[in-house]
């Protein structure tokens, strides 16, 4: 009998799906940009109630195209005017953003800006730390973020093969009666393919309207089927 079509039963396709699920996923690690900076802060002049501050910024990390330098005042100082940078202040927190002409800083490049400010009390201390684009300026260079893991841990290994089908109680070997029937119809009739050659199924009339091959007469004394 010529086979017009053959659909792989679900029980045989299961190992393929499980094997695909066991593939380890490898995450591509993006390159981490090196960041580092050095800041020199100085008070150029000071008078009762006011002062002039100068800030020199050196980029030690990878080139940047646009920068923001932040710091905090610890004695109530307030910025009143600035040049070569746009300086804003909220409480003690100060933020200086590059001007249109000095935003690009190559590795080792330097820029500077200044400001006038007010102060009161008995001291006008310098800020304790500065941060460039969110990275604290320590005078050294380091990655902006810790590199992510290169791979994800694999899940538990699935079984390498599916168990063989078990014939239903009272069933006997039949011919390739599933030819011409859909997979759902064969399942409804209790047929399961074994090695693409035989199947197990109930004897008697089919449970659906699809056509199937004739049921052979078992060979005498052999317990097997023939065509």
RAHU-V404385 format. One record per residue. N is the residue number from 0. OMEGA is omega in radians with two decimals (* if undefined). D_CENTER is the distance of its C-alpha to the mean C-alpha in whole Angstrom. Layout:
# RAHU-V404385
N/OMEGA/D_CENTER
N/OMEGA/D_CENTER
This chain:
# RAHU-V404385
0/-3.13/53
1/3.13/50
2/3.13/46
3/3.08/45
4/3.13/42
5/3.13/40
6/3.13/37
7/-3.14/35
8/-3.10/35
9/-3.08/32
10/3.11/33
11/3.13/33
12/-3.07/30
13/-3.13/28
14/-3.14/27
15/-3.14/26
16/-3.13/23
17/3.13/23
18/3.12/22
19/-3.12/19
20/-3.08/18
21/-3.11/18
22/3.13/16
23/3.12/14
24/3.14/10
25/3.14/10
26/3.11/7
27/-3.11/9
28/3.10/10
29/3.12/11
30/3.13/15
31/3.12/16
32/3.09/19
33/-3.13/22
34/3.11/24
35/-3.10/27
36/3.07/30
37/-3.11/34
38/3.02/36
39/-3.12/40
40/3.14/41
41/3.04/45
42/-3.07/48
43/3.11/50
44/-3.11/52
45/3.10/53
46/-3.12/56
47/3.11/57
48/-3.12/54
49/3.12/52
50/3.04/50
51/3.14/48
52/3.07/45
53/3.14/44
54/3.07/40
55/-3.08/39
56/3.07/35
57/3.10/34
58/-3.13/31
59/-3.09/30
60/3.10/27
61/3.14/25
62/3.10/27
63/3.09/26
64/-3.06/27
65/-3.09/28
66/3.03/28
67/3.14/29
68/-3.11/31
69/3.05/31
70/3.12/34
71/3.01/36
72/-3.07/40
73/-3.08/41
74/3.07/45
75/3.12/44
76/3.13/45
77/3.09/44
78/-3.13/43
79/-3.09/46
80/3.14/45
81/3.08/43
82/-3.07/43
83/3.05/40
84/3.05/38
85/-3.02/37
86/3.06/37
87/-3.09/36
88/3.06/37
89/-3.03/36
90/3.11/38
91/-3.04/38
92/-3.12/35
93/3.12/35
94/3.11/33
95/-3.14/34
96/-3.06/32
97/2.99/33
98/-3.08/36
99/-3.03/36
100/-3.11/37
101/-3.12/36
102/-3.12/32
103/3.12/31
104/3.06/31
105/3.09/31
106/-3.11/30
107/-3.12/34
108/-3.07/35
109/3.00/37
110/-3.13/37
111/3.07/40
112/-3.13/41
113/-3.14/43
114/2.96/44
115/-3.11/47
116/3.08/47
117/3.10/49
118/3.12/49
119/-3.10/51
120/-3.04/53
121/-3.08/54
122/3.09/51
123/-3.03/48
124/3.07/45
125/3.06/43
126/-3.09/39
127/-3.13/38
128/3.10/34
129/3.09/32
130/3.10/29
131/-3.13/27
132/3.08/24
133/3.14/23
134/-3.11/24
135/3.12/27
136/-3.13/30
137/-3.04/31
138/3.10/33
139/-3.10/30
140/3.09/27
141/3.11/24
142/3.14/20
143/3.13/19
144/3.07/16
145/-3.14/15
146/3.14/13
147/3.09/10
148/-3.08/11
149/-3.13/11
150/3.09/11
151/3.14/10
152/-3.13/13
153/3.06/15
154/3.13/17
155/-3.07/21
156/3.10/22
157/3.08/24
158/-3.08/28
159/-3.14/29
160/3.13/31
161/3.11/32
162/-3.14/36
163/3.13/39
164/3.10/40
165/-3.13/43
166/3.11/46
167/3.13/47
168/3.09/50
169/-3.10/53
170/3.06/51
171/-3.10/52
172/3.09/51
173/3.11/52
174/-3.12/51
175/-3.08/48
176/-3.10/49
177/3.12/45
178/3.12/46
179/3.12/46
180/3.07/44
181/3.12/41
182/-3.12/38
183/-3.13/39
184/3.10/42
185/3.10/42
186/3.14/40
187/3.13/43
188/3.10/46
189/-3.11/44
190/3.05/44
191/-3.13/41
192/3.10/41
193/3.11/42
194/3.12/41
195/-3.08/42
196/-3.08/45
197/3.06/46
198/3.06/45
199/3.14/46
200/3.12/48
201/3.02/50
202/3.13/54
203/-3.09/56
204/3.12/55
205/-3.13/51
206/3.09/49
207/-3.04/48
208/-3.10/50
209/-3.10/48
210/3.06/51
211/-3.09/50
212/3.14/53
213/3.10/56
214/-3.09/56
215/3.07/58
216/-3.12/61
217/3.10/60
218/-3.07/62
219/3.02/64
220/-3.07/64
221/-3.12/60
222/3.13/58
223/-3.11/56
224/3.07/56
225/3.13/57
226/*/57
